[in-house]
Amino acid sequence: MEQRLTLVKLGVADLSRSTRFYEQALGRRRSPHSQDGEVAFYSLGGWVLGLWAREKLASDAGVSADNVGFSGIALAHNVTSAEEVESVLAQAPHYGGRITRAGAQTDRGGYSGYFADPDGHLFEGAHNPFWPLDDRGQVDLG
């Protein structure tokens, strides 16, 4: 069976605050499949981001919601230039996010920086010249 990542679920402290962040800071449009006050879904080029109240997601998964600190995961927002990385990074603080690492050249010839959403979920704004984006903005690894 082929394995596919199709949905990333993030547990958030305040669903309204987080939906505002994703819609205003990152320019995402909420799917009509979302349920007000319960879950917000965003289509992201072949996969879906779902935001749930942290306690509800933890309960659904059968785990405690009190985990704190670095979760060991970061999502990447790939763009076509260093300037676009800076644009992505500039939006986060205006809507409750924070920059965790400013944009800088990478050892691999690209450019990246990190920001956290209002719940501390990490995102990398990244430009990798060796990973071109197709017409739909999806990474093309060849």
N, C-alpha and C positions, 0 to 999 in steps of 0.2 A: 504494500500500500504506500502510495506517495504521501509524504508528510508536507503539509502546507501550513504556514502561519497566516491565518485569516482574520483573527480578532485579538487585539491586545486590550486587556481590561486593567483599568487603573482604579484603585480605591481612593476616594477623595474625602477630605474632612467636611467640605461644604460644596454640595453639588451646584448650587447657583453661582457661587464664586468661581468655581472651576469652569463651568460652561461659559461664563463671561470671559474668562481668560482665553480659552481655546477659540472662541468666536471673535473676540476683539483683538487680542495680541497676535494670534496666529492666523486669523482670517478664515477659520473653518466654518462650514455651514452645517448645522445640526440636521440629521436625517429625520424624516417623518416617522421613522420606526422608533424614535425616542419616546420615552414616557415621562411627562413632566413630573418632577419631584422624585423620580425613581432611577432613570438611566438616560444618559445622552450618548447617542451614537454619531460618529463622524466617519464618512467614507474617505479613505486616504489612498487613492490610486491602487486598488486591488486588495486592500485590507481595511479593516474597520478598527477604529479606536472607540472603546466604550468606557464611559465614566460612571461609576457607581458610588454610592455612599460607602465609605471604608468599612463600616460595621456590617452593612448588608453583604458586601462582597466577601468579607472574611467569614461571615456566617454561612454563606452559600458554599464556600470552599471547606468549611469545617475546621477553621483555624482561628486563633485569637487575633483581634484587631490591634493589639497594643505593641506590635513590632515597631521599633524605632531605629533610626540610623540608616546607613547606606544599604539599599536592598540588593546591590550587585547588578543592577540593570540600568542601561541608558538607551534611549531611543534616538535615532538620528534623523534630522531634517536635512536632506541633501538638496543643494542648489547648484547653480551653474557658475558661480563666481565668488571671489572673496567679498566683493561689494554686497552681494546678496546675503552672505553669512552675516555681515555687519548689520544689514537691514533686519534680519530675523532676530538677532541679539538685541537690537535697539527696542524692539516692541515689547519684550518680556517685562521689563521693570515698570512700564506704564500701566500694566494690568495685573499687578500683584506677584509677578515672577521675580526672580533675581538672577543675576549673572554669577556663575560659579567660576568660570574661567573666560577671560577676554579672548576675542578672536586673535589668532596668531598663525603664522606659517607652520606647517607640520614638517616632520622629518621626511615624509613621503611625497613632498611636492605639492600638497594641497593647502587648505586653510580651514581652521575650525575654531570654535569656541563653544562653551557650555552654558546653559541656563537651566534653572529649576522652575517648575510650575508652582502655583501657590501651595501645593502639598509636598514639594520637594522631589517630585519625579524629575529625573534628569533627562535633558535633551541636548544633543550636540547639533549645532548648526554647522554643516560641513560642505566643503567644496573639494571634491576629489577629481582631478583632471583625468585620472585613469579609469574612472567609473562614469561614463557619459550617461546623461539622462535622455530618455526617448521623448517623443512628441507629447506624451502624457505625463512627463515628469518622473517616470519610473527609472530606477537604476537598470542599466543594461550592462551586464557582465560578460556579454558575448556568447 
